[in-house]
Amino acid sequence: MKIEIEKTFPQYFKPSYPEEFELFSHFEVTAAIPTVLFAVTTWKENGKPNVCLHSWSCFHGDKTAFFAVMGNLYQHTHTYANIQREKCFCINFLPLSCYDRLVDTIHTNDSETDEFAVGNFTLSQAKTIYAPVIQEAFLHMECTLKEIQDISGAGIAAMVIGQVQHISVAKEYAQGYEKRYSKDGFMMLIPAPQDLVSGEPNMSAIATVHIEKYD
Ligand SMILES: Cc1cc2nc3c(=O)[nH]c(=O)nc-3n(C[C@H](O)[C@H](O)[C@H](O)COP(=O)(O)O)c2cc1C
């Protein structure tokens, strides 16, 4: 037996907070697919550095180019405005131990705020683009803006595609699996898997990668 979830909102789904399904599709918590978590860093118009915790993304390319596809960036964010203006951004992969500091940058987030100071992150300059880099990131990608597309057409979010120009990797993470795929490596978001039988909500979870086999 399979549980079928349709496009119309399942009335038995209970939100975990009142506006949950005003913000997110019920398909998000139906599928609850894990994606990697990272910080997007950009310059604000006033020269202050901006940090944005981000999850809905994928990374791929062919032999001619490699892309960071941020599938769903909210249009109300500073990051969206900064990327539109500067046509570039940096993607910083940080370990789980930095999660709470990244969330601090969400809670203290106005135009005048230096979000590196809020998160207690060290700032360095990107090598190939005009963007700040979080020095504590074990891997960062410097991207130029390739394309922005409002997929739903609702003016709420947009898919932002960056073309990767440069990647820096911390030396301790440059070999083998132990650092990148452990508690010190990539962190993942598991987006609030709904109980598809009772309709009860669940919390989102933050995960790390555990390797099961090699191929
Ligand atoms: C775990 C987590 C994941 C998030 N993922 C995204 C995302 O993929 N896209 C997005 O637009 N906002 C996402 N957010 C919300 C942004 O981090 C938040 O709106 C942030 O304040 C935007 O920063 P800015 O206005 O400085 O750009 C996420 C928040 C959390 C806590």
PDBQT file of the ligand as one rigid body, heavy atoms in Angstrom, charges set to zero:
ROOT
HETATM    1  C1  LIG A 301      17.989  25.324   8.011  1.00  0.00    +0.000 C 
HETATM    2  C2  LIG A 301      17.636  26.514   7.142  1.00  0.00    +0.000 A 
HETATM    3  C3  LIG A 301      17.683  26.406   5.771  1.00  0.00    +0.000 A 
HETATM    4  C4  LIG A 301      17.343  27.485   4.946  1.00  0.00    +0.000 A 
HETATM    5  N1  LIG A 301      17.375  27.351   3.594  1.00  0.00    +0.000 NA
HETATM    6  C5  LIG A 301      16.985  28.380   2.807  1.00  0.00    +0.000 A 
HETATM    7  C6  LIG A 301      16.957  28.239   1.389  1.00  0.00    +0.000 A 
HETATM    8  O1  LIG A 301      17.299  27.183   0.823  1.00  0.00    +0.000 OA
HETATM    9  N2  LIG A 301      16.531  29.304   0.649  1.00  0.00    +0.000 N 
HETATM   10  C7  LIG A 301      16.163  30.493   1.230  1.00  0.00    +0.000 A 
HETATM   11  O2  LIG A 301      15.777  31.427   0.521  1.00  0.00    +0.000 OA
HETATM   12  N3  LIG A 301      16.191  30.648   2.577  1.00  0.00    +0.000 NA
HETATM   13  C8  LIG A 301      16.591  29.629   3.368  1.00  0.00    +0.000 A 
HETATM   14  N4  LIG A 301      16.610  29.786   4.727  1.00  0.00    +0.000 N 
HETATM   15  C9  LIG A 301      16.223  31.081   5.288  1.00  0.00    +0.000 C 
HETATM   16  C10 LIG A 301      17.347  32.115   5.186  1.00  0.00    +0.000 C 
HETATM   17  O3  LIG A 301      18.513  31.624   5.836  1.00  0.00    +0.000 OA
HETATM   18  C11 LIG A 301      16.916  33.439   5.860  1.00  0.00    +0.000 C 
HETATM   19  O4  LIG A 301      15.802  33.964   5.178  1.00  0.00    +0.000 OA
HETATM   20  C12 LIG A 301      18.021  34.470   5.936  1.00  0.00    +0.000 C 
HETATM   21  O5  LIG A 301      17.716  35.381   6.950  1.00  0.00    +0.000 OA
HETATM   22  C13 LIG A 301      18.242  35.257   4.668  1.00  0.00    +0.000 C 
HETATM   23  O6  LIG A 301      19.358  36.088   4.877  1.00  0.00    +0.000 OA
HETATM   24  P1  LIG A 301      19.612  37.461   4.095  1.00  0.00    +0.000 P 
HETATM   25  O7  LIG A 301      18.344  38.268   4.145  1.00  0.00    +0.000 OA
HETATM   26  O8  LIG A 301      20.732  38.070   4.878  1.00  0.00    +0.000 OA
HETATM   27  O9  LIG A 301      19.989  37.086   2.709  1.00  0.00    +0.000 OA
HETATM   28  C14 LIG A 301      16.962  28.710   5.553  1.00  0.00    +0.000 A 
HETATM   29  C15 LIG A 301      16.937  28.825   6.943  1.00  0.00    +0.000 A 
HETATM   30  C16 LIG A 301      17.266  27.732   7.722  1.00  0.00    +0.000 A 
HETATM   31  C17 LIG A 301      17.222  27.870   9.227  1.00  0.00    +0.000 C 
ENDROOT
TORSDOF 0
